[in-house]
Amino acid sequence: MKNEKIFSIVLTALFTAIIIIMAETPLGYLPLGVINATLLHIPVILGALFLGPKKGAFLGFVFGLTSFLNNTLKAATASAFVFSPVLAYNVDGIAGVFKSIYICFIPRILVGIVPYYVYLLVRAITRGDNKVGKIVADIIAAVIILFSVRAILLKNSVANIPATLIGVAVAIVLFVVLFITLRSKSSQTISYAYAGIFGAFTNTFFVMSGIYILYKSAYAEATGVAGDAVLDVILSVITVNGVMEAGIAAILVAAVSTALAHLKPVYADRKEIAKVLEN
């Protein structure tokens, strides 16, 4: 029990330090004009897996805090105010303060919670030699990429039917690749990858949907986008940034988690082991 607490404290401190250090490098926040791309969700997702959802939520809060400080002090993008209650006050008064607190912190806190439960779900579906479960997981990934590719192509003025057919083709190729490469992998590796995917998408989806719902007009004015085109910009960021960040997260989270698991099982597995020992 004492060793468990020490491990938890040390790993929490380590992930916190990594988040803070990354926030001060280009890997933390990469300005893309209207929004920042980020890899800061990676240590938060790992924290959710190895420390549980409570400490994962804390790491998500640290992620949000670095976003608040970065956008308040540097304001590197036109949309910096949506992540800074201080700057938002000048845009939308006291209402802007609460809107920006939500966008800056809640999605990032969820990044520290959602991956833990995604891991549990996918682990249950794909455990052992459950080939059906692994195929279902592959299909989910293929469907996500289908709609993402289709949205990107539609955004670039490709007609509906060709965009859909190309999306289907890419989805089929991805499914085949996943089926071949992951059939020999453990359900744990697959679960790590999906935790990474959904952790990254959680951040992108809730941030961008929050901007659209809470700051549509102000965001359009700040970025020079016509009001009726804001939704297209939001969807573009969700699909392009979301797919890119989710893909990177899947690879890094799976690789790092597999390495760390040799030293210490993930939080959910440690709880399972503890229950067995108690009985």
Sequence and secondary structure as in RCSB ss.txt:
>XXXX:A:sequence
MKNEKIFSIVLTALFTAIIIIMAETPLGYLPLGVINATLLHIPVILGALFLGPKKGAFLGFVFGLTSFLNNTLKA
ATASAFVFSPVLAYNVDGIAGVFKSIYICFIPRILVGIVPYYVYLLVRAITRGDNKVGKIVADIIAAVIILFSVR
AILLKNSVANIPATLIGVAVAIVLFVVLFITLRSKSSQTISYAYAGIFGAFTNTFFVMSGIYILYKSAYAEATGV
AGDAVLDVILSVITVNGVMEAGIAAILVAAVSTALAHLKPVYADRKEIAKVLEN
>XXXX:A:secstr
 HHHHHHHHHHHHHHHHHHHHHHTSTTT EE SSSEE  THHHHHHHHHHH HHHHHHHHHHHHHHHHHHHHHT 
 STTGGGG HHHHHHHHHHHHHHHHHHHHHHHHHHHTTHHHHHHHHHHHHH TT HHHHHHHHHHHHHHHHHHHH
HHHHHTT  HHHHHHHHHHHHHHHHHHHHHHHTTS HHHHHHHHHHHHHHHHHHHHHHHHHHHHHHHHHHHHHT 
 GGGHHHHHHHHHHHHHHHHHHHHHHHHHHHHHHHHTTS  HHHHHHHHHHHH 
